[in-house]
């Protein structure tokens, strides 16, 4: 299929970032769903929640570290006794193919006495309903811990670190720093699984169509990126070609790792100098001729315009947000002519990329198999497992430069891509997610719409900040 002939018409997304609705609600409101049918995927409905309880086979006793090191996590002494662990992804993009290749197959090979299955919730089922039903995930894959904290589902890992001599110094500091910043009294809520870093995806066909040179292998400033985008954004033969979609305030704020709410005061942080830069950059990107959709309630185009319609030239996004889905499209015979450049930043921030999302493994407090689940989590942080996830397209959480050299080796869609550009620049530690950040992010979304409709920056900041502060006060009163 040639460029300019969309695979399918993509609906314009009204919100700002597909991969973080439940997992990372901070000014990132839309959600990506990758739902492949398979034996390893269990979809939980309200009526089926109780039925799934029968999937777990009781275990007679706790496991010990010796069993884990021998590949037998069951402490019963009977290698033929099998238990079933349930794995759930809460918000972060984690395709079923990734689950099978990175979790299910390696774990079941390493631990013959363990079966691991995936459960997923439809939008109509809440975490509270899930845990109240008795269908308990043992391990949760997430980056925002607040939803699980609210339902009392997170096990403090400090005792398990001590029991199994887990060496947290092997983990990259900016990842472990995020985990520790999320606790109230020194608790450790999770183990980082991978560093979800940003790259600049670019479609070579769009650049070629308009005779524009590809992005360089050196990190560009946002201003330089805007200049490229202006040459590529246009309407031709009824087709919208989008030069650059940063996804508004959400995208630009990641360059500075900015929270919506001040961590100390709980008030709007939008009046800070960093957010002023973000609002100005967003306004400038919206003013690129032919960028904004005709529907003035919309301000972004979304990843399907890049992946499926293939009419978007550049899209800065997380690795996990598009590499896995692009690979699944490739396996379906749908390929794009794309490559990787370093993600841009503000001029005084060059050398740094964006905040890295910390994809983490969480042990649930309600799990009946905590020893076994922790041993699985520990195994997934081993050099062996981290090499596997690197080869399958995720940046390892552990400190080991050699693994970066193997990044993407087993992912067909990454063959021939400029892998080295993923590691240009230092990722920022992800910002602290306030417990109310998900509740007030809608006002950042509205600020995007206001900017798209011509509101000036100062008015948009003032309007959003006032609404945020009022909402926080309301939430506090209702606690």
C-alpha positions, 0 to 999 in steps of 0.5 A: 500500500502506498503512502497516502492510502490509509489502511483504514480511517482512524478516528481522531482521538479526543484525549492525549496518549493511548497507553496510560489511562489507568496506569499513568493518568497524569495528563495522559488520558486515552488508552491503548488496547491490544487484545489478542485472543489466545490460550494465555489470555483470560478476559474477566467479566463481572459474571465470570469473576467468581468462576475464575477462582477455580483456576488456582490450585491450592499449595500445601506450604510456602516456597523457599529460596533453594527451591527457586534456585533449582527451578522448583518454586513449590515447597511441597517437595512434589515436583508434579504439583502445579500451581497457577499464578495470575498475571495482570497488566494495569494500564501499560501497553503489554501485548499478548505476544510480549506476555507469552515471549517474556513472561509465560514461556520463560517462567514455565520453563524455569519453574516446571511447577508453575503455570502463569496465566494472564487476566484482563479486565474490561472497562466496566470492571473496577479493581475494587470489584476484581479484588472483592470477587476473590479473583486475585492477580498475584503479579501486576504489571503497572507504572502507576501504583496509586490505583492498587494502593487505593484498594489495598492491593500492594505488598511491601517488598522489603521483607521479601528483598531480605528473605531472598537476598534481592540485590536492588543495586543492580537496578538503574537508579532513575528507575529504583528512585521512582519506586522509592519516591512513590512510598510514604514510609519507606515501603518498596511497592514494586520491582522495575521490570523495564525502562520505557524510554522515548524515541522519535518514530519517523515515517521515511515514506512521508519524508521521501514524498515531500523531498525532506531529509530524514531527522538526524542521528543527533538529538534535535531541539523542539524548534528544529523539529517544528521546522521539519514539521512545517515542511511535512504538514499539509493536505494533498488530494484530500489526505491530511499529512501530519508532520509532527504529533507531540500530543499537546501538553502531555507530550511536551511536559515529559521533556521536563518530567513535570507533575500536574500537582505540586508534590508538597502543596497538592496545588496546581503546578501549571503556574511553574516556569516549566509548564509555561515553556510547555504551554508555549511549545504546545501553542506553537505546534498547534499553529503549524498550518494544516495541523489541527483537525477540523473538529475543534474539540480535537487537538491530536491525531494518535498513533494509528495515523502513524502505524496504520494510515501511515500519513504521519511523519514524526511521532515521539512516543514510548518504545512500548507504546508502538514497538509491540503493536508495530510488530503485531501489525508486521506479523499480519503483513502490515509494514511501515517504512519507519526508523528511529531518531533521538527524541527532541527536547528543549535546547537547554535540555539537550543530552537528556531525553524524556521521563522514562516510564517505569514498567514495574512488577507488583506483588499483591497483598492478597496473593496466596502464593507470595513466595512463588510470585516473588521468586518469579519476579526475582527471576524476571530481573535475572540477567537471563530474563533481562537479556530476553526482554532486551532482545524482545524490544524492552530496555532492561531495568538492570545495569548492564550495557551489554544487554543494550547491544542486543536490544530488539534482536528477536523483534522482526519489526526492529531489523535494520532500524537505528537501534543506537538512537534509542540510547542517545541521551539520559532518561529523566526519572519519572515524576511523582504521581500525586493521588489526585493527578488522575482526577485533575488531568481532565483540566489539562486536556481541556487546556489543550482544547482551549489552546487549539481554539485560540486561547492565549497561553496565560489565560489557558494556564490560569483557567486550568489552574483554578479548576484544578485547585477547586477540584483538589479541594473538593476531593479532600472534603470528600475523603 
